[in-house]
Amino acid sequence: MASTLNTITYGVAWFVVGWHAVAFVVGGAMIAWEHFTRPPEPTPEEISAEADAYEARYGEAATRQIGKDMYDERTANGSGRQYRFLRSVSGELIRRIIARNEASASGGPDHAA
């Protein structure tokens, strides 16, 4: 009886060690695959150019449209690969809106000094 329990315990221990080894190899391969297949980070020039294009195409509705495009990219309608880029473009559009609002509030022609 003791030798049977010892054999079972020894087998379970090797199974756990093997499971962890396989998980380590597969996990490392998945991390490497994701690292080498991820699209490169967009440059600030690319982000700014896309923000310009959104403002030219949609005007005041550019932030609404970028939000819709981001939603579509995150759901079943898109591949999900462009989401990070669209998020960066969205941030640029928001920065521009804030800068315009601050400029008009601090020194616009309607501002009484």
C-alpha positions in Angstrom: 0.0 0.0 0.0 2.8 2.4 0.9 4.6 1.8 -2.4 1.4 2.4 -4.3 0.8 5.8 -2.6 4.5 6.6 -3.1 4.2 5.9 -6.8 1.0 8.0 -7.1 2.6 10.9 -5.2 5.7 10.6 -7.4 3.6 10.6 -10.6 1.6 13.6 -9.5 4.7 15.5 -8.6 6.2 14.8 -12.1 2.9 15.7 -13.7 2.9 19.1 -11.9 6.5 19.7 -12.9 5.8 18.8 -16.5 2.7 21.0 -16.5 4.7 24.0 -15.3 7.4 23.3 -17.9 4.9 23.2 -20.7 3.1 26.3 -19.4 6.4 28.1 -19.2 7.4 27.2 -22.8 3.9 28.0 -24.3 3.7 31.2 -22.3 7.1 32.3 -23.5 6.2 31.6 -27.1 2.9 33.5 -26.8 4.8 36.5 -25.3 7.4 36.4 -28.1 4.7 36.1 -30.8 2.8 39.1 -29.4 6.0 41.1 -29.2 7.1 40.5 -32.8 3.6 40.7 -34.4 2.4 43.9 -32.6 2.3 46.9 -35.0 4.9 49.5 -34.2 4.0 52.4 -31.9 2.6 55.3 -33.9 4.8 58.4 -34.1 3.6 61.8 -32.9 3.5 62.9 -36.5 1.2 60.0 -37.5 -1.1 60.8 -34.6 -1.2 64.5 -35.4 -1.9 63.8 -39.1 -4.8 61.4 -38.3 -6.2 64.0 -35.9 -6.0 66.6 -38.6 -7.8 64.2 -41.0 -10.6 63.6 -38.4 -11.0 67.4 -37.9 -11.1 68.0 -41.6 -13.6 65.2 -42.3 -15.9 65.6 -39.3 -15.4 69.1 -37.9 -16.9 69.6 -34.5 -18.2 65.9 -34.6 -14.6 64.6 -34.8 -14.5 63.5 -31.1 -17.9 61.7 -31.5 -16.7 60.0 -34.6 -13.4 58.9 -33.1 -15.4 57.5 -30.1 -17.6 55.5 -32.5 -14.6 54.2 -34.4 -12.9 53.2 -31.2 -16.1 51.4 -30.1 -16.3 49.6 -33.4 -12.7 48.6 -33.2 -13.1 47.1 -29.7 -16.3 45.1 -30.6 -17.0 42.5 -33.2 -17.0 45.0 -36.0 -13.2 45.5 -36.0 -10.0 43.5 -35.6 -8.9 45.4 -32.5 -5.4 46.1 -33.9 -6.1 49.8 -34.5 -7.6 50.6 -31.1 -4.4 51.8 -29.5 -3.7 54.1 -32.4 -7.3 55.5 -32.3 -6.9 56.0 -28.6 -3.8 58.1 -29.2 -5.6 60.1 -31.9 -8.5 60.6 -29.5 -6.1 62.0 -26.9 -4.7 64.4 -29.4 -8.2 65.6 -30.4 -9.1 66.2 -26.7 -5.8 68.1 -26.2 -6.6 70.3 -29.1 -10.1 71.0 -27.8 -8.8 71.9 -24.4 -6.2 74.2 -25.8 -8.8 76.0 -28.0 -11.1 76.4 -25.0 -8.3 77.7 -22.8 -7.1 80.1 -25.5 -10.6 81.5 -26.1 -11.3 81.8 -22.4 -8.0 83.6 -21.6 -7.6 86.0 -24.4 -10.4 85.8 -27.0 -12.0 88.9 -28.5 -15.1 88.4 -26.4 -13.2 88.3 -23.2 -13.5 91.6 -21.2 -10.3 92.5 -19.4 
